[in-house]
Amino acid sequence: MFVATFFCGITLWATNASGAGTSAGTVIGNNALLVYTMQGIGRILESNRITFVVDDKVSFVLVAGNVANVAITAGGKGAMTYTLTNTGNAAHDFTLSAMVAGIPTLIPSAGPSFYADAAGATPLPNDRAAGGVPFIGNLSPDSAKTFHLFITAPVQLANGQSIAYLITAEAYQPVTLGQEKSPVKSSSMAAVHATMDKNLHPLTRFVVLADGHGNGGDADRDGKYALIAKDGAATLGFVALSTAVSVVKTAVVTDTLGGTLPMTGSTIRYTLGVAADGAGSALGVVVTDPIPLDTTYTAGTLTLNGKGLSDAADGDGGDVGGTTPGVVTVLLGNIPAASPVQTIRFEVKIK
């Protein structure tokens, strides 16, 4: 008579796990063990081993760091911030592109250009084989890279002009960008692997597109992530803050007979109104007004907003002839667009 006791066990093994999941290329194998006793003798029987390689899961996210339009002034630089995170299980390269979204009213004098730092001193490298576009190379799983998009505004700028950009990151096979050989897009490799059967090629490392879509029109599982705003709330870009400064000059004549005729001995009171309109501030505003020929300045008549200014070049910001001979000079400094009109007055007498 035959009597046996059976025990069944399974052995699994794998390596290289990370926060993004088991690393691509990891070999996973398993086999079953049959432990039993027959006629008082312990025996072990091992099954055939099943082994396969973990595929390359291409997954990444692009996030905008700005929550509102970036203000830019005439001739100045502005930058938008983005962060690219590799949420897949293998290192990858990523190209970056910027396309104008909508109809812009601000045309940059330079840019857009991608930089690795917020100061705009270190540009991202470009890849000739991928069309000269900038790229981030060899971004590891669970790693993130912050970069910045810079533009330079023209010197002539109207308040409220704007431009927005669609930013797209595209995944490439690791360490192919920047090399002499032609780079391989992850989407191209995935298309090739899609025609293969994993059951027939268990030790082949396949490429599987698992990326989601941004809010810029790209699709799920296309190896791209397009972004036009933070969380899709609104289109974000650059908006001009420009201040238009105006000065209006008027004159009132008083003659010695009590009338308003400009004759010998008549007094002319000049009034200059300086205003800023738009947004931001006009910086370092200086008003100069030469004393007319055939007139003499009436000492002690220079005022700013009703407050007397000394005629000498001292700390009150106004002078007559001190900064420039024969010229009234008033330093107004920075004038915010919301400021009231700055009023300057002085008097001269016709010789």
C-alpha positions in Angstrom: 0.0 0.0 0.0 1.3 3.5 -1.0 0.9 6.5 1.4 2.3 10.0 0.8 1.9 13.4 2.3 2.3 16.5 0.0 3.3 20.1 0.6 3.4 22.7 -2.1 5.5 25.9 -2.0 6.2 28.7 -4.6 9.5 30.6 -4.9 9.4 34.1 -6.4 12.4 36.5 -6.9 12.8 40.0 -8.3 15.2 42.9 -7.8 15.5 46.7 -8.3 12.2 48.0 -6.9 11.7 51.8 -6.7 9.1 54.3 -5.6 7.9 54.3 -9.3 7.6 50.5 -9.3 9.9 47.7 -10.2 12.6 49.0 -12.5 12.5 48.2 -16.2 14.8 45.4 -17.1 14.3 43.6 -13.8 14.2 39.8 -14.2 11.3 38.2 -12.3 11.3 34.4 -12.0 9.2 31.9 -10.1 8.9 28.1 -9.7 6.9 25.8 -7.5 8.3 23.3 -5.0 6.5 20.1 -4.2 7.5 18.8 -0.7 6.3 15.3 0.2 7.0 12.2 2.2 6.9 8.7 0.7 7.6 5.5 2.7 9.1 7.7 5.4 11.5 9.6 3.2 11.1 13.3 2.6 11.3 14.4 -1.0 11.3 17.7 -3.0 10.2 18.2 -6.5 10.8 21.5 -8.3 8.6 22.7 -11.2 9.8 24.4 -14.3 10.8 28.1 -13.8 8.8 31.0 -15.3 11.1 34.0 -16.1 10.4 37.3 -17.7 11.7 40.9 -17.9 9.8 43.9 -16.5 8.8 46.2 -19.3 9.7 49.9 -19.6 6.6 51.8 -18.4 6.9 55.3 -19.9 5.1 57.7 -17.6 5.8 61.4 -16.8 4.0 64.6 -15.7 4.7 68.2 -16.6 3.5 70.9 -14.1 3.4 74.7 -14.4 4.8 76.5 -11.5 3.0 79.8 -12.2 -0.5 80.5 -11.0 -0.9 83.8 -12.9 0.4 85.5 -16.0 4.1 86.6 -15.6 4.4 90.4 -15.8 7.0 91.8 -18.2 8.1 95.3 -18.9 9.4 97.0 -22.0 12.8 95.6 -23.0 12.8 93.3 -19.9 13.0 89.6 -19.5 10.4 87.3 -18.0 10.4 83.6 -17.2 7.8 80.9 -16.6 8.7 77.9 -14.5 7.9 74.2 -15.1 8.7 70.9 -13.5 9.0 67.6 -15.3 8.7 64.4 -13.2 9.5 60.9 -14.4 6.9 58.7 -12.9 7.9 55.7 -14.9 10.2 52.9 -14.0 13.2 53.7 -16.3 15.4 56.6 -17.1 14.4 58.6 -20.1 15.4 61.7 -22.2 12.8 64.3 -22.9 12.6 67.0 -25.5 10.9 70.3 -24.8 9.0 72.6 -27.2 7.2 75.9 -26.9 4.4 76.8 -29.4 2.4 80.0 -29.3 -1.1 79.4 -28.1 -3.9 81.6 -29.4 -3.4 85.0 -31.1 -0.6 86.9 -29.4 -0.5 90.7 -29.0 3.0 90.7 -27.6 5.8 89.7 -30.0 9.0 89.0 -28.1 12.3 90.5 -29.3 14.1 87.3 -28.2 12.9 83.8 -27.1 11.2 81.7 -26.2 14.3 79.9 -24.8 14.6 77.1 -22.2 17.0 77.5 -19.3 18.0 75.3 -16.4 18.2 78.1 -13.9 15.9 81.0 -12.9 18.6 83.5 -13.7 18.6 82.6 -17.3 22.3 81.9 -17.4 22.4 78.2 -18.2 20.5 77.2 -21.4 19.3 73.6 -21.7 21.3 71.7 -24.4 20.0 71.3 -27.9 19.9 68.1 -29.9 20.7 68.4 -33.6 19.3 65.0 -34.5 16.0 65.8 -32.9 15.5 69.0 -34.8 17.6 71.3 -32.6 15.1 71.3 -29.8 16.3 71.5 -26.2 16.2 68.5 -24.0 16.6 67.1 -20.5 18.8 64.0 -20.5 18.7 60.8 -18.5 16.0 61.7 -16.0 15.8 58.8 -13.6 12.6 57.3 -12.2 11.1 59.3 -9.3 13.3 62.2 -10.3 12.1 65.7 -11.3 13.7 68.6 -13.2 12.7 72.2 -13.0 13.3 74.4 -16.0 12.4 77.9 -17.1 11.0 79.5 -20.3 12.4 83.0 -21.0 11.4 85.7 -23.4 12.6 89.3 -23.8 10.0 92.0 -24.4 10.3 94.6 -27.2 11.3 98.1 -26.2 8.0 99.4 -27.5 5.2 97.8 -25.4 1.6 98.6 -24.7 0.0 97.8 -21.4 -1.9 94.5 -21.4 -0.3 93.0 -24.5 0.2 89.3 -23.9 1.5 86.0 -25.3 0.8 82.4 -24.1 2.7 79.2 -24.9 1.9 75.5 -25.2 4.7 73.6 -23.6 5.2 69.9 -24.7 7.6 67.3 -23.3 8.2 64.1 -25.3 9.9 61.0 -24.1 12.9 59.4 -25.8 14.9 56.3 -25.0 17.5 56.9 -22.3 20.8 58.5 -23.3 20.0 58.9 -27.0 19.6 62.7 -27.1 22.8 64.6 -27.6 24.5 61.6 -29.2 25.7 61.2 -32.7 23.3 58.4 -33.5 19.7 59.3 -34.2 17.6 59.5 -31.1 14.7 57.1 -30.7 11.3 58.3 -29.4 9.7 56.1 -26.8 6.5 56.2 -28.9 8.4 54.8 -31.9 9.9 52.0 -29.8 6.5 51.2 -28.3 5.0 51.0 -31.8 7.6 48.4 -32.7 7.0 46.4 -29.6 3.3 46.5 -30.0 3.6 44.1 -32.9 5.4 41.5 -30.7 4.0 38.9 -28.3 5.4 39.0 -24.7 4.6 35.4 -24.3 7.0 34.6 -27.2 9.6 37.0 -26.0 9.6 36.8 -22.2 13.1 38.1 -21.8 12.6 41.1 -24.1 12.3 44.5 -22.4 9.2 46.0 -24.1 8.3 49.7 -24.1 4.8 50.5 -22.9 3.4 54.0 -23.1 1.4 54.7 -19.9 1.6 58.5 -19.9 -1.6 60.6 -19.3 -2.6 63.7 -21.1 -2.0 67.3 -20.1 -4.4 70.2 -20.8 -2.8 71.2 -24.0 -4.5 68.7 -26.4 -2.2 65.7 -26.3 -3.7 62.2 -25.9 -3.2 59.5 -23.3 -0.4 57.0 -24.0 1.2 59.0 -26.8 4.6 59.6 -25.2 3.9 63.3 -24.9 2.6 65.7 -22.2 1.4 69.1 -23.3 0.7 71.9 -20.9 -0.9 75.3 -21.5 -1.7 76.3 -17.9 -1.5 75.2 -14.3 -4.1 72.5 -13.7 -5.9 73.6 -16.8 -7.5 76.6 -15.0 -6.6 79.1 -17.6 -4.1 79.9 -20.4 -1.0 81.3 -18.8 1.8 83.3 -20.4 3.3 86.7 -20.3 1.5 90.0 -20.0 2.9 93.5 -20.5 2.9 96.0 -17.7 3.6 99.3 -19.4 3.2 102.9 -18.1 2.6 105.7 -20.5 3.8 109.0 -19.1 2.4 112.3 -20.3 3.2 116.0 -19.6 0.9 118.9 -20.3 2.1 122.5 -20.1 -0.1 125.5 -19.8 0.6 129.2 -19.2 -1.2 132.2 -17.7 -0.1 135.7 -18.5 -0.6 138.7 -16.2 0.4 142.1 -17.5 1.2 145.2 -15.4 -2.1 146.8 -16.4 -4.2 144.0 -14.9 -4.7 142.3 -18.2 -3.4 139.2 -19.9 -1.2 140.7 -22.6 2.4 139.3 -23.0 4.3 142.6 -23.0 7.4 144.0 -21.3 7.1 143.4 -17.6 4.3 140.8 -17.9 4.5 137.7 -15.7 4.1 134.2 -17.2 3.1 131.4 -14.8 3.8 128.0 -16.3 2.1 124.9 -15.0 3.3 121.4 -16.0 1.1 118.4 -15.2 2.9 115.0 -15.3 0.8 111.8 -15.2 1.3 108.0 -15.6 -1.3 105.7 -17.1 -1.4 102.0 -17.6 0.2 99.6 -15.1 3.4 99.4 -13.1 5.5 102.5 -12.6 7.4 105.0 -14.6 10.9 105.0 -13.1 13.3 107.8 -12.5 11.1 110.6 -14.0 12.9 113.9 -14.5 11.3 117.1 -15.8 13.4 119.8 -17.5 12.0 123.1 -18.8 14.4 125.8 -20.2 13.7 129.4 -19.2 12.5 131.1 -22.4 14.7 133.6 -24.1 13.9 137.3 -23.3 12.5 136.3 -19.9 14.0 136.0 -16.4 13.0 133.5 -13.8 11.2 134.9 -10.8 13.1 133.6 -7.8 11.2 131.5 -5.2 8.3 130.6 -7.5 9.2 127.0 -8.2 6.7 124.5 -6.6 5.8 120.9 -6.8 2.2 119.9 -5.9 1.8 123.3 -4.1 4.9 122.9 -2.0 7.8 125.3 -2.5 11.1 124.0 -3.9 14.4 125.9 -3.4 16.0 127.3 -6.5 19.3 125.7 -5.5 20.4 122.1 -6.4 19.8 120.6 -3.0 17.9 117.7 -1.5 14.4 118.7 -2.4 14.7 117.5 -6.0 14.1 120.9 -7.8 16.4 123.6 -8.9 16.7 126.5 -11.4 20.0 126.6 -13.2 21.8 124.4 -10.6 21.7 121.1 -12.6 21.7 122.8 -16.0 22.3 126.5 -16.5 19.1 128.3 -17.6 16.9 125.2 -17.1 14.3 124.3 -14.5 14.9 120.8 -13.3 12.5 118.7 -11.1 13.2 115.1 -10.1 9.9 113.3 -9.7 11.4 109.8 -9.1 9.2 106.7 -9.6 5.5 107.5 -10.5 3.1 104.6 -10.1 0.3 104.6 -12.7 -2.3 105.1 -9.9 -0.6 108.3 -8.7 -2.3 111.6 -8.9 -1.0 114.2 -11.5 2.3 115.7 -10.4 2.0 119.5 -10.8 5.0 121.8 -11.3 4.7 125.6 -11.3 7.1 128.5 -11.8 7.1 132.1 -13.0 9.1 134.2 -15.4 9.0 137.8 -16.4 9.2 139.2 -19.9 12.2 141.6 -20.2 
